[in-house]
Amino acid sequence: METNQNVTVSNQSNGLGITSMVLGIVGLVLVFVPGLPYPLGILAIIFGLIAMKNPVKKGFAITGLITGIITIILKVLFWAALASIFTY
């Protein structure tokens, strides 16, 4: 006797992780625009940390977290380099 089993496949996604990754990448691309990378980098870090709690597709969250941190670091280094050029 055969039994029929219904199997459902759930396509789970990590929306906050994807958002974090996109914000981090956009922040990296626009790092030389005044003022814009700060909120993008900070939001990428926040969304990445929240998305790390979701076990589904954690890679997006990790990528967003790393790119957000790099965005903030590059922006701080940019201002430090600019300040060192104009100080004697």
Biopython code that builds the backbone (N, CA, C, O; Angstrom):
import numpy as np
from Bio.PDB.StructureBuilder import StructureBuilder

atoms = [
    (1, "MET", "N", (0.826, -1.150, 0.000)),
    (1, "MET", "CA", (0.000, 0.000, 0.000)),
    (1, "MET", "C", (0.893, 1.242, 0.000)),
    (1, "MET", "O", (1.802, 1.371, 0.820)),
    (2, "GLU", "N", (0.623, 2.120, -0.903)),
    (2, "GLU", "CA", (1.389, 3.355, -1.009)),
    (2, "GLU", "C", (0.688, 4.464, -0.246)),
    (2, "GLU", "O", (-0.540, 4.557, -0.221)),
    (3, "THR", "N", (1.501, 5.298, 0.372)),
    (3, "THR", "CA", (0.933, 6.461, 1.061)),
    (3, "THR", "C", (1.408, 7.721, 0.364)),
    (3, "THR", "O", (2.570, 7.838, -0.027)),
    (4, "ASN", "N", (0.515, 8.634, 0.221)),
    (4, "ASN", "CA", (0.859, 9.916, -0.393)),
    (4, "ASN", "C", (1.234, 10.902, 0.702)),
    (4, "ASN", "O", (0.517, 11.074, 1.687)),
    (5, "GLN", "N", (2.361, 11.534, 0.504)),
    (5, "GLN", "CA", (2.815, 12.532, 1.472)),
    (5, "GLN", "C", (2.935, 13.872, 0.765)),
    (5, "GLN", "O", (3.511, 13.976, -0.318)),
    (6, "ASN", "N", (2.392, 14.867, 1.384)),
    (6, "ASN", "CA", (2.525, 16.224, 0.862)),
    (6, "ASN", "C", (3.732, 16.878, 1.500)),
    (6, "ASN", "O", (3.834, 16.985, 2.722)),
    (7, "VAL", "N", (4.623, 17.303, 0.662)),
    (7, "VAL", "CA", (5.835, 17.962, 1.134)),
    (7, "VAL", "C", (5.778, 19.406, 0.665)),
    (7, "VAL", "O", (5.618, 19.680, -0.524)),
    (8, "THR", "N", (5.908, 20.309, 1.595)),
    (8, "THR", "CA", (5.933, 21.728, 1.226)),
    (8, "THR", "C", (7.351, 22.252, 1.374)),
    (8, "THR", "O", (8.028, 22.011, 2.373)),
    (9, "VAL", "N", (7.768, 22.958, 0.374)),
    (9, "VAL", "CA", (9.088, 23.568, 0.385)),
    (9, "VAL", "C", (8.891, 25.047, 0.648)),
    (9, "VAL", "O", (8.186, 25.733, -0.092)),
    (10, "SER", "N", (9.509, 25.524, 1.693)),
    (10, "SER", "CA", (9.367, 26.945, 2.014)),
    (10, "SER", "C", (10.592, 27.699, 1.517)),
    (10, "SER", "O", (11.736, 27.335, 1.788)),
    (11, "ASN", "N", (10.312, 28.732, 0.800)),
    (11, "ASN", "CA", (11.388, 29.599, 0.312)),
    (11, "ASN", "C", (11.560, 30.727, 1.314)),
    (11, "ASN", "O", (10.937, 31.783, 1.198)),
    (12, "GLN", "N", (12.405, 30.491, 2.290)),
    (12, "GLN", "CA", (12.634, 31.500, 3.302)),
    (12, "GLN", "C", (13.733, 32.438, 2.838)),
    (12, "GLN", "O", (14.678, 32.040, 2.156)),
    (13, "SER", "N", (13.583, 33.668, 3.220)),
    (13, "SER", "CA", (14.616, 34.636, 2.881)),
    (13, "SER", "C", (14.924, 35.470, 4.118)),
    (13, "SER", "O", (14.180, 35.462, 5.099)),
    (14, "ASN", "N", (16.004, 36.166, 4.049)),
    (14, "ASN", "CA", (16.430, 37.032, 5.141)),
    (14, "ASN", "C", (16.403, 38.457, 4.608)),
    (14, "ASN", "O", (17.417, 38.975, 4.139)),
    (15, "GLY", "N", (15.238, 39.084, 4.683)),
    (15, "GLY", "CA", (15.064, 40.421, 4.114)),
    (15, "GLY", "C", (15.966, 41.465, 4.738)),
    (15, "GLY", "O", (16.499, 42.325, 4.037)),
    (16, "LEU", "N", (16.144, 41.400, 6.047)),
    (16, "LEU", "CA", (17.030, 42.363, 6.699)),
    (16, "LEU", "C", (18.486, 42.143, 6.290)),
    (16, "LEU", "O", (19.257, 43.097, 6.183)),
    (17, "GLY", "N", (18.855, 40.896, 6.066)),
    (17, "GLY", "CA", (20.218, 40.607, 5.621)),
    (17, "GLY", "C", (20.485, 41.160, 4.230)),
    (17, "GLY", "O", (21.552, 41.714, 3.965)),
    (18, "ILE", "N", (19.510, 41.007, 3.348)),
    (18, "ILE", "CA", (19.650, 41.545, 1.990)),
    (18, "ILE", "C", (19.681, 43.071, 2.031)),
    (18, "ILE", "O", (20.469, 43.700, 1.326)),
    (19, "THR", "N", (18.818, 43.664, 2.863)),
    (19, "THR", "CA", (18.817, 45.119, 3.010)),
    (19, "THR", "C", (20.151, 45.617, 3.542)),
    (19, "THR", "O", (20.675, 46.627, 3.073)),
    (20, "SER", "N", (20.695, 44.912, 4.513)),
    (20, "SER", "CA", (21.985, 45.277, 5.082)),
    (20, "SER", "C", (23.087, 45.225, 4.028)),
    (20, "SER", "O", (23.923, 46.124, 3.944)),
    (21, "MET", "N", (23.076, 44.165, 3.229)),
    (21, "MET", "CA", (24.094, 44.022, 2.194)),
    (21, "MET", "C", (23.984, 45.132, 1.152)),
    (21, "MET", "O", (24.997, 45.698, 0.742)),
    (22, "VAL", "N", (22.769, 45.445, 0.723)),
    (22, "VAL", "CA", (22.580, 46.496, -0.283)),
    (22, "VAL", "C", (23.016, 47.852, 0.269)),
    (22, "VAL", "O", (23.702, 48.607, -0.421)),
    (23, "LEU", "N", (22.627, 48.167, 1.498)),
    (23, "LEU", "CA", (23.028, 49.442, 2.095)),
    (23, "LEU", "C", (24.543, 49.540, 2.249)),
    (23, "LEU", "O", (25.125, 50.601, 2.023)),
    (24, "GLY", "N", (25.180, 48.438, 2.632)),
    (24, "GLY", "CA", (26.631, 48.444, 2.769)),
    (24, "GLY", "C", (27.349, 48.642, 1.445)),
    (24, "GLY", "O", (28.336, 49.373, 1.368)),
    (25, "ILE", "N", (26.852, 47.993, 0.410)),
    (25, "ILE", "CA", (27.482, 48.129, -0.911)),
    (25, "ILE", "C", (27.276, 49.537, -1.460)),
    (25, "ILE", "O", (28.204, 50.133, -2.008)),
    (26, "VAL", "N", (26.072, 50.066, -1.315)),
    (26, "VAL", "CA", (25.813, 51.436, -1.782)),
    (26, "VAL", "C", (26.666, 52.433, -0.990)),
    (26, "VAL", "O", (27.167, 53.407, -1.552)),
    (27, "GLY", "N", (26.828, 52.190, 0.302)),
    (27, "GLY", "CA", (27.687, 53.048, 1.114)),
    (27, "GLY", "C", (29.131, 53.018, 0.648)),
    (27, "GLY", "O", (29.809, 54.045, 0.645)),
    (28, "LEU", "N", (29.604, 51.837, 0.254)),
    (28, "LEU", "CA", (30.976, 51.732, -0.258)),
    (28, "LEU", "C", (31.136, 52.471, -1.585)),
    (28, "LEU", "O", (32.151, 53.128, -1.818)),
    (29, "VAL", "N", (30.144, 52.362, -2.441)),
    (29, "VAL", "CA", (30.223, 53.015, -3.746)),
    (29, "VAL", "C", (30.193, 54.540, -3.587)),
    (29, "VAL", "O", (30.877, 55.258, -4.317)),
    (30, "LEU", "N", (29.402, 55.024, -2.638)),
    (30, "LEU", "CA", (29.237, 56.462, -2.459)),
    (30, "LEU", "C", (30.057, 57.009, -1.295)),
    (30, "LEU", "O", (29.642, 57.968, -0.644)),
    (31, "VAL", "N", (31.211, 56.412, -1.029)),
    (31, "VAL", "CA", (32.002, 56.794, 0.144)),
    (31, "VAL", "C", (32.535, 58.227, 0.045)),
    (31, "VAL", "O", (32.811, 58.842, 1.075)),
    (32, "PHE", "N", (32.684, 58.767, -1.147)),
    (32, "PHE", "CA", (33.231, 60.117, -1.283)),
    (32, "PHE", "C", (32.146, 61.189, -1.366)),
    (32, "PHE", "O", (32.462, 62.368, -1.522)),
    (33, "VAL", "N", (30.887, 60.804, -1.265)),
    (33, "VAL", "CA", (29.796, 61.770, -1.226)),
    (33, "VAL", "C", (29.681, 62.273, 0.215)),
    (33, "VAL", "O", (29.597, 61.467, 1.142)),
    (34, "PRO", "N", (29.675, 63.580, 0.413)),
    (34, "PRO", "CA", (29.633, 64.094, 1.787)),
    (34, "PRO", "C", (28.323, 63.743, 2.506)),
    (34, "PRO", "O", (27.231, 63.985, 1.992)),
    (35, "GLY", "N", (28.459, 63.178, 3.686)),
    (35, "GLY", "CA", (27.323, 62.934, 4.555)),
    (35, "GLY", "C", (26.492, 61.698, 4.279)),
    (35, "GLY", "O", (25.849, 61.195, 5.200)),
    (36, "LEU", "N", (26.472, 61.196, 3.093)),
    (36, "LEU", "CA", (25.593, 60.080, 2.743)),
    (36, "LEU", "C", (26.064, 58.722, 3.260)),
    (36, "LEU", "O", (25.222, 57.925, 3.674)),
    (37, "PRO", "N", (27.354, 58.416, 3.258)),
    (37, "PRO", "CA", (27.765, 57.076, 3.703)),
    (37, "PRO", "C", (27.553, 56.805, 5.190)),
    (37, "PRO", "O", (27.434, 55.646, 5.589)),
    (38, "TYR", "N", (27.504, 57.843, 6.014)),
    (38, "TYR", "CA", (27.317, 57.606, 7.451)),
    (38, "TYR", "C", (26.009, 56.888, 7.757)),
    (38, "TYR", "O", (26.038, 55.830, 8.387)),
    (39, "PRO", "N", (24.854, 57.421, 7.334)),
    (39, "PRO", "CA", (23.618, 56.689, 7.646)),
    (39, "PRO", "C", (23.535, 55.342, 6.946)),
    (39, "PRO", "O", (22.981, 54.392, 7.501)),
    (40, "LEU", "N", (24.079, 55.243, 5.733)),
    (40, "LEU", "CA", (24.054, 53.962, 5.020)),
    (40, "LEU", "C", (24.882, 52.913, 5.759)),
    (40, "LEU", "O", (24.447, 51.773, 5.920)),
    (41, "GLY", "N", (26.066, 53.298, 6.202)),
    (41, "GLY", "CA", (26.927, 52.366, 6.928)),
    (41, "GLY", "C", (26.346, 51.971, 8.276)),
    (41, "GLY", "O", (26.395, 50.804, 8.664)),
    (42, "ILE", "N", (25.797, 52.944, 8.984)),
    (42, "ILE", "CA", (25.224, 52.654, 10.307)),
    (42, "ILE", "C", (24.000, 51.755, 10.178)),
    (42, "ILE", "O", (23.841, 50.809, 10.949)),
    (43, "LEU", "N", (23.132, 52.045, 9.204)),
    (43, "LEU", "CA", (21.959, 51.195, 8.994)),
    (43, "LEU", "C", (22.357, 49.793, 8.536)),
    (43, "LEU", "O", (21.725, 48.811, 8.927)),
    (44, "ALA", "N", (23.399, 49.693, 7.710)),
    (44, "ALA", "CA", (23.869, 48.374, 7.283)),
    (44, "ALA", "C", (24.359, 47.565, 8.484)),
    (44, "ALA", "O", (24.108, 46.362, 8.566)),
    (45, "ILE", "N", (25.050, 48.212, 9.406)),
    (45, "ILE", "CA", (25.535, 47.524, 10.608)),
    (45, "ILE", "C", (24.361, 47.093, 11.492)),
    (45, "ILE", "O", (24.326, 45.959, 11.971)),
    (46, "ILE", "N", (23.415, 47.988, 11.703)),
    (46, "ILE", "CA", (22.268, 47.665, 12.558)),
    (46, "ILE", "C", (21.445, 46.529, 11.964)),
    (46, "ILE", "O", (21.124, 45.562, 12.655)),
    (47, "PHE", "N", (21.101, 46.646, 10.675)),
    (47, "PHE", "CA", (20.302, 45.598, 10.035)),
    (47, "PHE", "C", (21.072, 44.279, 9.970)),
    (47, "PHE", "O", (20.480, 43.207, 10.094)),
    (48, "GLY", "N", (22.386, 44.355, 9.778)),
    (48, "GLY", "CA", (23.194, 43.134, 9.745)),
    (48, "GLY", "C", (23.207, 42.430, 11.083)),
    (48, "GLY", "O", (23.125, 41.203, 11.144)),
    (49, "LEU", "N", (23.311, 43.200, 12.162)),
    (49, "LEU", "CA", (23.303, 42.592, 13.498)),
    (49, "LEU", "C", (21.947, 41.956, 13.814)),
    (49, "LEU", "O", (21.887, 40.870, 14.390)),
    (50, "ILE", "N", (20.870, 42.631, 13.437)),
    (50, "ILE", "CA", (19.541, 42.067, 13.670)),
    (50, "ILE", "C", (19.342, 40.817, 12.820)),
    (50, "ILE", "O", (18.780, 39.830, 13.294)),
    (51, "ALA", "N", (19.798, 40.849, 11.570)),
    (51, "ALA", "CA", (19.608, 39.729, 10.653)),
    (51, "ALA", "C", (20.458, 38.518, 11.023)),
    (51, "ALA", "O", (20.166, 37.404, 10.591)),
    (52, "MET", "N", (21.500, 38.723, 11.814)),
    (52, "MET", "CA", (22.348, 37.592, 12.219)),
    (52, "MET", "C", (21.583, 36.610, 13.102)),
    (52, "MET", "O", (21.974, 35.448, 13.211)),
    (53, "LYS", "N", (20.501, 37.060, 13.732)),
    (53, "LYS", "CA", (19.704, 36.182, 14.581)),
    (53, "LYS", "C", (18.886, 35.193, 13.768)),
    (53, "LYS", "O", (18.469, 34.159, 14.290)),
    (54, "ASN", "N", (18.649, 35.497, 12.492)),
    (54, "ASN", "CA", (17.893, 34.622, 11.607)),
    (54, "ASN", "C", (18.860, 33.601, 10.993)),
    (54, "ASN", "O", (19.821, 33.993, 10.331)),
    (55, "PRO", "N", (18.624, 32.312, 11.200)),
    (55, "PRO", "CA", (19.575, 31.320, 10.688)),
    (55, "PRO", "C", (19.520, 31.127, 9.170)),
    (55, "PRO", "O", (20.372, 30.440, 8.605)),
    (56, "VAL", "N", (18.537, 31.720, 8.511)),
    (56, "VAL", "CA", (18.377, 31.546, 7.069)),
    (56, "VAL", "C", (19.222, 32.571, 6.337)),
    (56, "VAL", "O", (19.134, 33.766, 6.618)),
    (57, "LYS", "N", (20.029, 32.121, 5.413)),
    (57, "LYS", "CA", (20.850, 32.974, 4.553)),
    (57, "LYS", "C", (21.630, 34.009, 5.361)),
    (57, "LYS", "O", (21.473, 35.213, 5.161)),
    (58, "LYS", "N", (22.455, 33.537, 6.259)),
    (58, "LYS", "CA", (23.246, 34.403, 7.123)),
    (58, "LYS", "C", (24.352, 35.142, 6.374)),
    (58, "LYS", "O", (24.868, 36.148, 6.861)),
    (59, "GLY", "N", (24.713, 34.650, 5.204)),
    (59, "GLY", "CA", (25.788, 35.267, 4.432)),
    (59, "GLY", "C", (25.488, 36.697, 4.042)),
    (59, "GLY", "O", (26.382, 37.543, 4.028)),
    (60, "PHE", "N", (24.219, 36.974, 3.722)),
    (60, "PHE", "CA", (23.833, 38.339, 3.389)),
    (60, "PHE", "C", (24.048, 39.263, 4.581)),
    (60, "PHE", "O", (24.533, 40.383, 4.425)),
    (61, "ALA", "N", (23.690, 38.797, 5.756)),
    (61, "ALA", "CA", (23.840, 39.605, 6.969)),
    (61, "ALA", "C", (25.313, 39.857, 7.271)),
    (61, "ALA", "O", (25.695, 40.967, 7.644)),
    (62, "ILE", "N", (26.131, 38.833, 7.110)),
    (62, "ILE", "CA", (27.570, 38.989, 7.367)),
    (62, "ILE", "C", (28.182, 39.963, 6.367)),
    (62, "ILE", "O", (28.988, 40.815, 6.742)),
    (63, "THR", "N", (27.805, 39.840, 5.101)),
    (63, "THR", "CA", (28.314, 40.743, 4.073)),
    (63, "THR", "C", (27.895, 42.179, 4.349)),
    (63, "THR", "O", (28.699, 43.102, 4.217)),
    (64, "GLY", "N", (26.630, 42.370, 4.734)),
    (64, "GLY", "CA", (26.151, 43.709, 5.058)),
    (64, "GLY", "C", (26.858, 44.300, 6.255)),
    (64, "GLY", "O", (27.189, 45.486, 6.265)),
    (65, "LEU", "N", (27.089, 43.486, 7.255)),
    (65, "LEU", "CA", (27.788, 43.940, 8.454)),
    (65, "LEU", "C", (29.221, 44.365, 8.117)),
    (65, "LEU", "O", (29.678, 45.421, 8.556)),
    (66, "ILE", "N", (29.911, 43.561, 7.354)),
    (66, "ILE", "CA", (31.300, 43.863, 6.989)),
    (66, "ILE", "C", (31.383, 45.098, 6.098)),
    (66, "ILE", "O", (32.230, 45.964, 6.322)),
    (67, "THR", "N", (30.510, 45.191, 5.085)),
    (67, "THR", "CA", (30.562, 46.353, 4.197)),
    (67, "THR", "C", (30.153, 47.637, 4.929)),
    (67, "THR", "O", (30.668, 48.711, 4.617)),
    (68, "GLY", "N", (29.243, 47.540, 5.888)),
    (68, "GLY", "CA", (28.879, 48.713, 6.685)),
    (68, "GLY", "C", (30.048, 49.197, 7.531)),
    (68, "GLY", "O", (30.300, 50.398, 7.626)),
    (69, "ILE", "N", (30.756, 48.263, 8.138)),
    (69, "ILE", "CA", (31.921, 48.622, 8.952)),
    (69, "ILE", "C", (33.017, 49.228, 8.079)),
    (69, "ILE", "O", (33.641, 50.220, 8.458)),
    (70, "ILE", "N", (33.247, 48.641, 6.928)),
    (70, "ILE", "CA", (34.275, 49.161, 6.019)),
    (70, "ILE", "C", (33.891, 50.557, 5.532)),
    (70, "ILE", "O", (34.757, 51.421, 5.396)),
    (71, "THR", "N", (32.607, 50.788, 5.267)),
    (71, "THR", "CA", (32.146, 52.111, 4.833)),
    (71, "THR", "C", (32.472, 53.168, 5.878)),
    (71, "THR", "O", (33.005, 54.228, 5.549)),
    (72, "ILE", "N", (32.153, 52.882, 7.134)),
    (72, "ILE", "CA", (32.425, 53.849, 8.208)),
    (72, "ILE", "C", (33.927, 54.070, 8.369)),
    (72, "ILE", "O", (34.372, 55.207, 8.532)),
    (73, "ILE", "N", (34.705, 52.999, 8.326)),
    (73, "ILE", "CA", (36.160, 53.116, 8.465)),
    (73, "ILE", "C", (36.757, 53.944, 7.331)),
    (73, "ILE", "O", (37.600, 54.808, 7.573)),
    (74, "LEU", "N", (36.324, 53.686, 6.092)),
    (74, "LEU", "CA", (36.850, 54.449, 4.953)),
    (74, "LEU", "C", (36.480, 55.922, 5.050)),
    (74, "LEU", "O", (37.279, 56.789, 4.695)),
    (75, "LYS", "N", (35.281, 56.207, 5.527)),
    (75, "LYS", "CA", (34.873, 57.604, 5.646)),
    (75, "LYS", "C", (35.685, 58.325, 6.724)),
    (75, "LYS", "O", (36.068, 59.480, 6.539)),
    (76, "VAL", "N", (35.948, 57.661, 7.834)),
    (76, "VAL", "CA", (36.771, 58.257, 8.892)),
    (76, "VAL", "C", (38.203, 58.447, 8.389)),
    (76, "VAL", "O", (38.811, 59.488, 8.639)),
    (77, "LEU", "N", (38.743, 57.458, 7.688)),
    (77, "LEU", "CA", (40.095, 57.602, 7.132)),
    (77, "LEU", "C", (40.163, 58.705, 6.084)),
    (77, "LEU", "O", (41.174, 59.399, 5.978)),
    (78, "PHE", "N", (39.104, 58.869, 5.317)),
    (78, "PHE", "CA", (39.050, 59.952, 4.327)),
    (78, "PHE", "C", (39.173, 61.311, 5.009)),
    (78, "PHE", "O", (39.961, 62.154, 4.580)),
    (79, "TRP", "N", (38.385, 61.526, 6.087)),
    (79, "TRP", "CA", (38.448, 62.801, 6.785)),
    (79, "TRP", "C", (39.782, 62.991, 7.498)),
    (79, "TRP", "O", (40.281, 64.113, 7.584)),
    (80, "ALA", "N", (40.363, 61.915, 8.008)),
    (80, "ALA", "CA", (41.672, 62.015, 8.654)),
    (80, "ALA", "C", (42.752, 62.387, 7.642)),
    (80, "ALA", "O", (43.626, 63.204, 7.934)),
    (81, "ALA", "N", (42.693, 61.804, 6.480)),
    (81, "ALA", "CA", (43.667, 62.127, 5.421)),
    (81, "ALA", "C", (43.481, 63.554, 4.944)),
    (81, "ALA", "O", (44.456, 64.269, 4.713)),
    (82, "LEU", "N", (42.236, 63.968, 4.797)),
    (82, "LEU", "CA", (41.967, 65.332, 4.367)),
    (82, "LEU", "C", (42.447, 66.342, 5.404)),
    (82, "LEU", "O", (42.976, 67.396, 5.052)),
    (83, "ALA", "N", (42.265, 66.020, 6.672)),
    (83, "ALA", "CA", (42.720, 66.915, 7.744)),
    (83, "ALA", "C", (44.234, 66.983, 7.787)),
    (83, "ALA", "O", (44.799, 68.042, 8.059)),
    (84, "SER", "N", (44.904, 65.860, 7.521)),
    (84, "SER", "CA", (46.366, 65.863, 7.568)),
    (84, "SER", "C", (46.971, 66.620, 6.376)),
    (84, "SER", "O", (48.086, 67.133, 6.466)),
    (85, "ILE", "N", (46.249, 66.685, 5.290)),
    (85, "ILE", "CA", (46.754, 67.443, 4.133)),
    (85, "ILE", "C", (46.726, 68.939, 4.406)),
    (85, "ILE", "O", (47.653, 69.658, 4.032)),
    (86, "PHE", "N", (45.675, 69.405, 5.051)),
    (86, "PHE", "CA", (45.501, 70.840, 5.252)),
    (86, "PHE", "C", (46.055, 71.371, 6.560)),
    (86, "PHE", "O", (45.919, 72.562, 6.841)),
    (87, "THR", "N", (46.673, 70.529, 7.363)),
    (87, "THR", "CA", (47.345, 71.019, 8.566)),
    (87, "THR", "C", (48.848, 70.991, 8.328)),
    (87, "THR", "O", (49.376, 70.097, 7.667)),
    (88, "TYR", "N", (49.507, 71.971, 8.870)),
    (88, "TYR", "CA", (50.957, 72.036, 8.620)),
    (88, "TYR", "C", (51.680, 71.519, 9.792)),
    (88, "TYR", "O", (52.910, 71.484, 9.792)),
]
sb = StructureBuilder()
sb.init_structure("model")
sb.init_model(0)
sb.init_chain("A")
sb.init_seg("    ")
for serial, (resi, resn, name, xyz) in enumerate(atoms, 1):
    if name == "N":
        sb.init_residue(resn, " ", resi, " ")
    sb.init_atom(name, np.array(xyz, "f"), 0.0, 1.0, " ", f" {name:<3s}", serial, name[0])
structure = sb.get_structure()
